[in-house]
């Protein structure tokens, strides 16, 4: 929906009233977020300052806390500013948990990467490719995939069967030729990659995803699976991150917050249906979160 300046002032007023006086009307804030894209919310953020002379994000930090606060504040920050800042934090945190960095890079499409690289330089005065090259394991194949993904250039080659054969050969025998996987993952369009997957399964009687699970392990498995799923469909990529964040012992809240802030307005349509490959999205969210954190995730993804 295309909003007018009057709409943005009305949204800013809604948030002001939600936080005025004793207590906070959390649902009133969420109702504004649900109506808006991240681009709209950045304008609401600026409109709030123009109206009240105060920072909206500082207000939300004062009125809320925990992961609920992170979801709200991130939503108003601006997509690429938030994205670049989180990549910076993920690079600095590598060695402890590389998964947030893997997810943040591999969910960027071709159009995202150019803007993301510019924003990263603006806030860090560093090149994102250099930062990833310098600060994480240079020889790890998952790191090479990330660097190649940042340089992705996609075009229809018209050779899905040949690509499927090359992938099969790259996984055959002892060892894996990661370069073949990287080249095809970073140059295929969404449509052609799905044709490659179909050709692979038809000829070799197993899915390319099953081959990736067999050939890779640890962080590399996570990276190549996410690249595979995101290329099939960005919605599928979101499903993979959400499921990976809430399965097992504990919840990886950092990843769950990131994917929800960045992509709920892009990919919420159809996610509940696609998530059925893992189970019920609503049930999994309710099983691993609580309070306004849970309510926000359910509303962000329209999970029922």
N, C-alpha and C positions, 0 to 999 in steps of 0.2 A: 504494500500500500504506500502511496506517495503522500507524505505528510507535509503540512504547511508550517510556517513559523509559529502560527497561533497554536497548532497542535503540540509543538515542542515546548512552548511555554506552559501549556496545560499539563503536559507530562511532568515538567519540572515542579509545578505547583503540587501535583499529586504526591510526589516524593516528599516535598517540604511538609505537607499536611500529615503524611504518614509518620513522620519523625517528630512532629511538633508535640510538645507537652510530655506528660508521663507516658512511658511505654512506647512501643514502636508497632505500627501496623504493617507487619511483614508482607501480608498478602497484597496490600495496596501497592507496595513496591514491585512485587512479582508481577502484578497485573500490567504494570507499565512495561516491564522487560518483555513479557510474552507478546506484546503488541509490536515490538520493535526488532529490527536487525541490529547487529553491533554498530553498523554505520549510523543508524538512527540514534542509538544510545549515546554515541560520542557527541552528537549534536545536543542531546538532552543534557549531557554533562556540562557542556559549554554554556548552554542556555541557563542552567541552574546558577552558574557563577555570575552570568550577566544579570540575573534576576535578584539574587540574594547576596552577591559579593563574597561567597564562601565556596569552598571546595565540596563538591558532591561526594567524591570518594572519601574524603576525611570525615564527612558526616556519616557515611555508611560504616566506616571503620569504628566510629564512636558508638553507633547504634546496634551493631551486630558483632559477631565473633566467630572464630573457628572457620571451618570449611564453608559454612553459609556466607560468612563475610567475604571469603575469597571468590565465591561464585558471583556475588553481587558486584563487588568492586571490579573484578576482571571484566564483567559485562559492559561496564561504562568506560573502560580504559581506551578502547579503540582496538580493532582486530590486530593490526600489524604491530602496533606498539606493544600490546600484550604478548603477541607471538614472539617478537624479537627479544623482549625482556626475558621470557621464559626459556628461550633457547640459550641466552647468555647464562642464566642460572643453571641450566642443564649441563652446559659445557663445564662450568665451574664445579659442578657436582659429579662429573664423570670420575669413575674409579670406585664410587659408592653404588651408583645405580644409573646405568646408561639408558634405561628404557625410556624415560621422559624425552631425552634428546632424539632417540630413534623415532619415537612417535611424532614429535613436533616437526621433524624434517620430512618424514615420509608421508605425512598427510597434506603436504603442500603440493598443489598442482602447478602446471607450467606458469599460469598467470600469477599465482601467489609468489613464486620464487623471486621474481624480479622486484616486486614491491617489498618483500620480506628482506631481501639482501640490502636494499636501500635503507630501510628502517633500522636494520641491525647496525649498519655503519653510522647512521645518525646518532644512535644512542650509545654506541661503544667506541666509535672512531676506529673500528677494526673491520676487516673483511671477514665475513662469516665463514668462507671456505678456508681461509688461513687459520682462523680460530679453531675450527674442527680439526684441521691438519696438525696444528701445533699441540693441542691440548688433550687429544685422545689417542688411543693406540693406533699408530699410523699403519701398521701392517695387518690389523684385524680386517677380515673381509666385510664385516658389517659396517666398519668405518669407511671403507672404500665405496660401499654402496651408498652411504649418506652423501659423500662428496660428489659422486656421479649423479645422484638424484638432484642435488642443487644445480647441476649443470644440464639437467634433462632437456632433451630436444625431441619432441614426438612428431612422427610423421607416418602416414600409412605406407608400408612397404609392399603390401600385397603378397606376402610370402608366409602365411600362417603355418602351412605344413612344413616348410623348410625350417622355420624358427622352432617348431615343435621338435623336429628331428635333431636340431642342434642342441636343444635343451636336454633331450634324452641322452645324446652322446656325451654331453658335458657331465652328466651324472653317472655315466656307465663306468664300471670297473673301479679300481682303487682311486680314491681321491675325487675331488670335484673341481671342474674348471669354472671358478666363480666369475671369471671375466665374461663368459657367455651369458650367464644369468644377469649380470649387471648390465651388459649392453642391451639385452632385450627388454629388461624391466625399465630401463631409462630412456628407451626410444620408441616403445610401442604406444599407440593410442589406446584408449579404453576399449573401443570397439574391436580393434584388431587383436588386443591381448585376449579378449574373450574368445575370439576365433582361434587363437593359438591354443588356449586351454581346451577348447572343444576338440581340436585336431589331435592334441596330445592324448586326451582320454580315449578318443575313438581308436587310435592306432595302437596305443600301448596298454589299454585296459586298466589304467589307473589315472588318478588326477595328478596334475602338476603340483598341487598343494601337498599331496601325499609324498611326492618325490622330494619336495623341499624339506618336509619333516624328517625324512630318512637321511638326507644328505647333510643337513646343517644341525647345529646344536647350540644351546645356550643363547647368548645375545644374537648370534648370527641367525639362528632359527627364527627368533622373534622379528628381526629386521626383514628377512626375506619373506616371511609369511605376511607381514603387514604390507610390504610392497606389493605382493601378489594380491591380497584382498582389496587394497585400495585401488589397484588398477582395474580389478573386476568391477568395483563400484566404491566410491567414497563412503557410501552408507555402510557397506560391508566392512570397510576399514574402521569406521567408528564402532561398529558392533564388536569387532575384534579387540579394540582397545578397552572398551567398557568391560567386556567379559574378562579380559586378562587382568583388569584392575580390581575386580571383585572376587575372582576365584581364589581358592587356596587360603592360606592362613593370613588373616589381616586384609586390609583394603589399601590399595595404592591410591590414596586420595589425591596426590599430586597429579597423576595422570588422569584420574576421573574428573577432576576440576578442569584441567586443561582442555580435554576433548569436549566437555560440556559447554564451557565458555566460548570456545572458538567455533564450534560447528553445530550447536543446537539450532541456530536459525537457518543454516544451510541444508542440513540433512535429516531433520526430524521426521520429514514425510517418508513413510515406508520403513523406518528403522524398527518399529515394533514387529512388523512382519518378517523382516530379514533376520532379526535377532532370534527368531524361533529355532534357528539351527542350533542355538545354545540352550534354549528354554524360554522362560518368560522374562522380559526386560523389567517389568514392574516388580515381579517376585524377587529377582536378583537384587534390585536396588533396595527394596524393603528389607531384604535379608542381611544387607551389609551396611546400611546407613540408618540414621534416625533423625528425629526432630525436623527443624527447618531445612537442614541439609538434605534429608530424604525428600521432603515435600518439594523442594526446589528442583532436584534432579527429575522427579516424576513429572513436574510441570514443564520443565525445559524440553524433555523428550516426549511429552504427551503420552507417557507410559500408563497403561491401564491394566 
